[in-house]
Amino acid sequence: MSVLQVQNVVKFFGNLRAVDDVSFALEHGDNLAIIGESGCGKTTLAKMIMGLTIPDTGFVKSEANNLQMVFQDPNGSLDPLWNVREILKEALWRDHFLTARQVQERLEGMLLAVGLSPCVLQRFPHEFSGGERQRIAIARALLASCKVLVLDEAVSALDTLVQKQIIDLLKKLKQDFNLTYIFISHNLRLVRNFSDKIIVMYQGKIVEQGRTQAVLQSPSHPYTQQLLEAAFYPKEKL
């Protein structure tokens, strides 16, 4: 069942066609990666999916109750003047019927789900590492009852070990919360081990898409081949 349809979307910035006639469908339970170098249009596409940017032509239709986005730099999305309790509680604004005890239980339970102690509720964003801040951002998205989580370079600013920890966490949360992911990245090594479907973007267009292993093992577009050569040099077995 499709939870998201993107149909012939185009976005201009001045004379630049940042996204050029992009179409795809996202199925429930997908782990979809959108891959490409900086400037290829993938973040603009993500913002149109989220409704943060309006397509010039085409449309985005979502059947999901709630889409949430986790950004590359959580410092830009976590209010530095709010403690963790305030940051997370904001995601429950629709659930105004909850008692104070129920709110507390929701917050504590979600912190545990993302691998953080409930004791951090009184702390502020600057007191955490980058990986911990991303866990808080993920917790906030899940508290908003999201079904589709858009991860825009969400681990690219983290070191290799922390990247793996966050990827492992996302895999677990997918099962625990029945999630669908759009994973935006320039890192084919991460995508290879995380996504089951892939879209390759180049100069605003989709140049290749399909099952991740099939695309990586037998790329049909020269740009995908270049990405593979750069990511897995010297050559590794895919």
N, C-alpha and C positions, 0 to 999 in steps of 0.2 A: 504493500500500500504506500503510495506517495504521500509524504508529509510536507514536501516542498516542491514547487515547480518554478523554474526560472525559464522564461520564454523570450528569446530574441532581445535581451536587454542591451541597451547601448547607453554609454555615458560619455559626454564630452566635458573637457575642461579647456575652455577656449577653443583652439583648433586641434587640440589633442584628443583623439578618440581613445579614452582610457580603457573602456570595455566595449568590445566590438561584436555585437550580435551573438551573445552567449546564451545557450539553452542547455538545461539539464534537469533531471528529476532526482530527488533524494528520497530513498525508500526508508521506511521505518526500520531501525536497527543498523543502518549503514554506518560504516566508518569511512567517510569520503575524505580523501586528501585533495586539496587544490595546490598544485606545485608550480613554481616558476621563480625566476630571478626577480629582484627588486624592480618595481616599475612596470611589471607585466600586467597589472590590473587586478590582482587577486584580492587586495585589501579593499579596493573600491567596490568590487563585486560583493565582498562580505558585508560592507556597509549598506549596499542596496538590499541584500537579503534581510538585514536587520531593520530596514526602514530608516536608517540614519541618513541615507542619500537616496534621492528619487531618480529613477532612470529617465533619460530623455525620451527613449522609446522602449517598448517591450514592457513586461510586467513580472512581478514576483508574487506568487500565491502560496500561502502557507496553510496547511491543514493542522499544524501543531498548535496546541493551546498556548505555548510560550516558547519563544526563542531567547536565549541569553548568549552573551558574548564575553569571552575572556581575552584580554588584550596582551600584547607583548610585554608592556611595562605596567605592572600593577600599581606603581606609584602614581600613575596618571589617573587611575580609576578608583583608588582608595583614598577617601578624604583624610588628609593627615591630621585634621583637628578632631576626628571622631575615633573613639576606641573601637575595638572589634565588636563589642556588643551593639553599638550604634550602627556600625556598618552592616552587620548581619540582620539586625532587626528591621532595617529599612526594606529588606526584601520581603518582609511579611506584611506589607501595608494592605494587601488585599484581605488578609486574615484578621480583620479588626475584631472579630468575635472571640479571639483567643484570650484566655486569662493570662495573667503575668506568669503563673507557674507553667502553663503550656508553652508560652514563648520561651521561657528559660530552658525547658526540656528540648524544644526544637533546636535552639541554638547549640546547646551542649551536645546533642545527638549528632548534629551535622559536623561540628568540629571533630568529634571522634571519627566520623565517617571519612574525613579527609586527612586523618592522621595527626590532629592537633589536640592538645589537652584543653578541656573546658576552662582551665585556670587562666587562659590567655585573654578572656573576655574583656578584662580591664586594660589591656595593653594597647598601644598605638602602633600604626603601620611602621614607623621608623625603627621600632624595636625588633623587627623581624628580618630574617634573611629574604633574599629574592624568592627562593623556593617556598618558604612559609607564606609569603605574601600571595603567591599564586594559589596556594591551598585555600587561603581566606577568600580570594576572588572566586574560586570554584565553589566553595561552600555557599557564598552569597547567591550564585547563579542557581544552585540546586534548591536553596530555600525558596526561591521564587517559582518553584514547581516547573522548571524548564523540562522540556522533552527533547529539544534540539539544542545542542551546545556548539557554538561557533568559536573555535580556538584560533585566534589570529596571531601566529608566531608566538604562541603562549609559552614555549619553552626555549626559544632561541637565545634569550638573554641569560640563560642559566648555564652553569658548567656541566660537563658531560655526566657526572654521577647524579647530579640533581635532576637533569633532564630525564634520565632513566627512571628515577624515583617517581617523577610526576607522570611519566608515560605509564608506568605500572599502576599508579593510582587511578588514572583515567580508565584503564582497562577494567579494573575492579569496579569502579563506579558505574561503568556502562552496564555491567551485569546487575549490580545492586539496585540501580534506579531505572533500568530499561531505557537507556539513553541512545540517541542518535547523534553522531558527531560530524561536523565539518572541520577538518584539520588543515589550516592554511600554513604552508611552510615552504622554505627554499631548500630544506634538508632532506635529500632522498634517502639517506641512511635511516633517519627517524621514520619516514613514511613507509619504508620497506617493512619495518617491524610493527607498524601500528595500523595502517589502513588496509581495508579490503578492496576499496575502489579508489581510482585516481583520475584526476583531471589535470592535464598539463596545459598551462597558459603561456602564450608568447605574444607580446605586443597587443594585448587586449583580447586576443582570440583563444578559443580552445583549439589546440592543434592535435590533441590525442586524449582519449579517455577509455576506460575499461577496467577490468579486474587488475589490481595492483601487480600481482606476480606476472600476469600475462604481458602487461605493458612493459615492465622492467626487463623481462626476459627476451621479449621480441618487439622492441620499439619500432614504430613505423615512420615516425617523423624525425628528420635530422636534428631538430632542437632537443627532443627527448634523448636522442643518442648522445648529444653533447653534454647534457646534464648528467647522464650516466657515466660518461668517461671522466668528467670532472669529479664526481662524487666517489667513484670506486677506482681511482687510480692510485697505485697500480691495480690492475684488474683483479676483482674478487669474484668468487662464485655467487650468483644471485639465487 
